[in-house]
Amino acid sequence: SEDDESASGKDKISYTVKPGDTLSTIANRFRVPINLITASSNIRPDTTLRIGQTLTIPNRPGIYYRIKAGDRIAKVASYYSVKLAEIEKDNPTLQNLDLLPVGASIFLPNAKIPDPPPMWSMPAVGRLSSGFGWRSIPIHKVRHFHGGVDIAIAYAPVKAARDGVVIYGGPMGSYGNAVIVKHDSNFKTLYAHLSKVHVTNGQRVKRGTVIATSGNTGFSTGPHLHFEVIYKGKAVPPFQYVKFK
């Protein structure tokens, strides 16, 4: 309908986000997969939509791709599993695809969207010695809720599981030496029982940055890393976000 479209053409719709819209509701309304909308609109699948934001919705299988600095059309075609001849056929008005200005839009017919790179990674490589949830503590003979996972590593590098800002690094009671990294308004991660902390408060870290060395400080029965994912102030199962090997 005209209410849904701010502009439309044969191959695409420019849609203006309205109150209550989500990627799922928009995808259902137009019967277009979410990944085609996000790829055509140059946004991540986990993006929170803003009212008034414009999305590009393809009217047929494929995506609209916005040219970036340094792009070569052969690489773009290969990345999205599209034949170069099909791109040229679908964009007949474009003479030399490798000379397109940054920001120009081309249609990639029947593009296959690769999985996005992971936002999270393992903080350390080792055997999981204790999982998330209720467990018994042999020393005290009591049941205790374990708000994270334990990785059995001795004095090894500990890495940030995701990009973020260090909001604490130092002694933390029964956790021993600990680091807390804030990732966004909802998520934090905690790394505990560390022998050494290698970051300072306010420091920005990338996923995979070494932030500490594991250890045996605090209430600990042996060298290991205790790792927590905290969502809106509450510890949640890390397995939902980190793929442990």
C-alpha positions as CSV (number, residue, x, y, z in Angstrom):
1,S,0.0,0.0,0.0
2,E,1.0,3.6,-0.3
3,D,1.3,3.8,3.5
4,D,3.9,1.1,3.5
5,E,6.1,2.6,0.8
6,S,7.9,5.9,0.7
7,A,9.1,5.1,-2.8
8,S,8.9,2.0,-5.0
9,G,10.3,0.7,-8.2
10,K,10.1,-2.5,-10.2
11,D,12.8,-4.2,-8.1
12,K,12.7,-2.6,-4.7
13,I,10.7,-0.8,-2.1
14,S,12.0,2.0,0.1
15,Y,10.2,1.5,3.4
16,T,10.1,4.0,6.3
17,V,10.2,2.4,9.7
18,K,7.1,3.1,11.9
19,P,6.4,2.8,15.6
20,G,6.2,-0.9,16.6
21,D,8.1,-2.1,13.5
22,T,10.7,-4.9,13.9
23,L,12.7,-6.6,11.2
24,S,10.5,-9.7,11.7
25,T,7.2,-7.8,11.3
26,I,8.5,-6.0,8.2
27,A,9.8,-9.3,6.7
28,N,6.5,-11.0,7.3
29,R,4.5,-8.1,5.8
30,F,6.5,-8.1,2.6
31,R,7.2,-11.8,2.6
32,V,10.9,-11.2,2.2
33,P,13.6,-13.0,4.3
34,I,15.2,-10.8,7.0
35,N,18.7,-11.4,5.7
36,L,17.8,-9.9,2.3
37,I,16.4,-6.8,3.9
38,T,19.4,-6.3,6.2
39,A,21.9,-6.9,3.4
40,S,20.1,-4.5,1.0
41,S,19.8,-1.9,3.7
42,N,23.4,-2.3,4.8
43,I,22.6,-3.1,8.4
44,R,23.4,-5.9,10.8
45,P,20.7,-8.6,11.5
46,D,20.9,-7.6,15.3
47,T,20.3,-3.9,14.5
48,T,17.6,-2.1,16.6
49,L,15.4,-0.1,14.1
50,R,14.8,3.6,14.5
51,I,11.5,5.2,13.7
52,G,11.9,7.1,10.4
53,Q,14.8,4.9,9.3
54,T,14.6,3.9,5.6
55,L,15.0,0.3,4.6
56,T,15.6,-1.1,1.1
57,I,13.3,-4.1,0.5
58,P,14.0,-6.1,-2.7
59,N,10.9,-7.0,-4.7
60,R,12.5,-10.2,-6.1
61,P,15.2,-12.7,-5.0
62,G,18.5,-10.8,-4.5
63,I,19.9,-7.9,-2.7
64,Y,20.9,-4.3,-3.3
65,Y,24.6,-3.8,-2.6
66,R,26.1,-0.4,-1.8
67,I,29.6,0.0,-3.2
68,K,32.4,0.5,-0.6
69,A,35.9,1.9,-1.0
70,G,38.2,-0.6,-2.6
71,D,35.5,-2.9,-3.8
72,R,36.1,-5.1,-6.9
73,I,33.0,-6.4,-8.5
74,A,34.5,-9.9,-9.1
75,K,35.1,-10.2,-5.3
76,V,31.6,-8.9,-4.5
77,A,30.1,-11.5,-7.0
78,S,32.2,-14.3,-5.5
79,Y,31.3,-13.3,-1.9
80,Y,27.5,-13.4,-2.6
81,S,27.8,-16.4,-5.0
82,V,26.5,-14.5,-8.1
83,K,27.8,-14.8,-11.6
84,L,29.4,-11.7,-13.0
85,A,27.4,-12.0,-16.2
86,E,24.2,-12.0,-14.2
87,I,25.2,-8.8,-12.4
88,E,26.0,-7.1,-15.7
89,K,22.7,-8.3,-17.2
90,D,20.8,-7.0,-14.2
91,N,22.5,-3.6,-14.2
92,P,22.6,-2.7,-17.9
93,T,22.9,1.1,-17.4
94,L,26.2,0.7,-15.6
95,Q,29.1,0.6,-18.0
96,N,32.1,-0.4,-15.9
97,L,31.2,-1.9,-12.6
98,D,34.7,-1.6,-11.2
99,L,34.6,2.2,-11.7
100,L,31.4,2.7,-9.7
101,P,31.5,5.5,-7.1
102,V,31.5,4.7,-3.4
103,G,27.8,4.6,-2.3
104,A,26.4,3.5,-5.7
105,S,23.8,0.8,-5.5
106,I,23.8,-2.4,-7.7
107,F,21.4,-5.3,-7.7
108,L,22.8,-8.8,-7.1
109,P,20.2,-11.3,-8.4
110,N,19.7,-14.5,-6.3
111,A,22.5,-13.4,-3.9
112,K,23.3,-15.9,-1.1
113,I,24.0,-14.1,2.1
114,P,27.0,-15.6,4.0
115,D,26.6,-16.0,7.8
116,P,27.7,-12.8,9.5
117,P,31.0,-13.0,11.5
118,P,30.4,-14.0,15.1
119,M,30.1,-11.2,17.6
120,W,31.3,-13.5,20.4
121,S,34.3,-15.8,20.8
122,M,35.7,-18.1,23.5
123,P,37.5,-16.2,26.3
124,A,40.0,-19.1,26.6
125,V,40.5,-22.5,25.1
126,G,40.2,-25.4,27.6
127,R,38.0,-28.1,29.0
128,L,34.7,-26.9,30.5
129,S,35.0,-28.1,34.1
130,S,31.7,-26.7,35.4
131,G,28.6,-25.5,33.7
132,F,25.9,-22.9,34.3
133,G,23.2,-23.5,36.9
134,W,22.7,-25.2,40.2
135,R,25.6,-27.4,41.5
136,S,26.9,-29.0,44.6
137,I,30.1,-27.7,46.3
138,P,31.9,-30.7,47.9
139,I,33.8,-28.5,50.4
140,H,30.7,-27.0,52.0
141,K,28.3,-29.8,51.1
142,V,25.7,-27.3,49.9
143,R,24.0,-26.5,46.6
144,H,25.0,-23.3,44.9
145,F,23.8,-21.4,41.8
146,H,26.8,-21.1,39.4
147,G,26.2,-18.0,37.2
148,G,28.7,-18.8,34.6
149,V,31.0,-21.5,33.3
150,D,34.4,-22.7,34.4
151,I,37.2,-23.3,31.9
152,A,40.0,-25.5,33.3
153,I,43.2,-23.6,32.3
154,A,46.2,-22.7,34.4
155,Y,47.8,-19.3,34.1
156,A,46.9,-18.9,30.4
157,P,45.8,-15.8,28.4
158,V,42.2,-14.7,28.9
159,K,40.6,-12.8,25.9
160,A,37.6,-10.4,25.6
161,A,34.7,-12.4,24.3
162,R,33.3,-9.4,22.4
163,D,34.2,-5.8,21.7
164,G,33.6,-3.4,24.6
165,V,34.9,-1.1,27.3
166,V,36.5,-2.3,30.6
167,I,34.5,-1.0,33.5
168,Y,36.3,-2.9,36.3
169,G,39.6,-4.7,36.7
170,G,40.9,-5.7,40.2
171,P,40.0,-7.6,43.4
172,M,36.3,-8.7,43.7
173,G,35.7,-10.7,46.8
174,S,35.1,-14.4,46.3
175,Y,35.8,-13.9,42.5
176,G,39.4,-13.0,43.3
177,N,40.9,-10.8,40.7
178,A,38.3,-10.1,38.0
179,V,37.6,-8.0,34.9
180,I,34.2,-6.8,33.8
181,V,33.7,-5.6,30.2
182,K,30.6,-3.7,29.1
183,H,29.6,-4.4,25.5
184,D,26.5,-2.3,25.1
185,S,23.5,-1.1,27.1
186,N,22.4,-4.7,27.8
187,F,25.5,-7.0,27.9
188,K,28.5,-7.3,30.1
189,T,31.0,-10.2,30.6
190,L,32.9,-11.1,33.7
191,Y,36.2,-13.0,33.9
192,A,37.2,-14.2,37.4
193,H,39.9,-15.9,39.6
194,L,42.6,-14.2,37.5
195,S,46.3,-14.1,38.4
196,K,46.9,-10.9,36.5
197,V,44.8,-8.1,35.1
198,H,46.3,-6.5,31.9
199,V,43.7,-3.8,31.2
200,T,42.6,-0.6,33.0
201,N,39.2,0.9,33.6
202,G,37.8,2.8,30.6
203,Q,40.0,0.9,28.1
204,R,38.4,-0.1,24.9
205,V,39.0,-3.7,23.9
206,K,38.3,-5.7,20.7
207,R,37.1,-9.3,20.6
208,G,40.1,-11.5,21.1
209,T,42.2,-8.9,23.0
210,V,44.2,-10.4,25.9
211,I,42.7,-8.8,29.0
212,A,44.1,-11.0,31.8
213,T,45.9,-14.2,32.8
214,S,43.9,-16.9,34.4
215,G,44.7,-18.0,37.9
216,N,43.5,-19.3,41.3
217,T,42.6,-16.2,43.3
218,G,39.5,-15.8,45.4
219,F,37.2,-18.8,46.3
220,S,38.8,-21.3,43.9
221,T,39.7,-25.0,44.3
222,G,42.3,-24.9,41.5
223,P,43.5,-22.8,38.6
224,H,40.6,-22.0,36.2
225,L,38.7,-19.2,34.5
226,H,35.2,-18.4,35.6
227,F,33.3,-16.7,32.8
228,E,29.9,-15.0,32.9
229,V,27.6,-13.4,30.4
230,I,25.4,-10.8,32.1
231,Y,22.2,-9.5,30.3
232,K,20.4,-6.6,31.8
233,G,22.1,-7.2,35.2
234,K,21.3,-10.9,35.3
235,A,23.7,-13.8,34.6
236,V,22.5,-15.9,31.6
237,P,23.7,-19.2,30.1
238,P,26.9,-18.3,28.1
239,F,26.1,-21.1,25.6
240,Q,23.5,-18.8,24.0
241,Y,26.2,-16.5,22.8
242,V,29.6,-18.3,22.9
243,K,30.3,-21.5,21.0
244,F,32.5,-23.6,23.3
245,K,34.6,-26.2,21.6
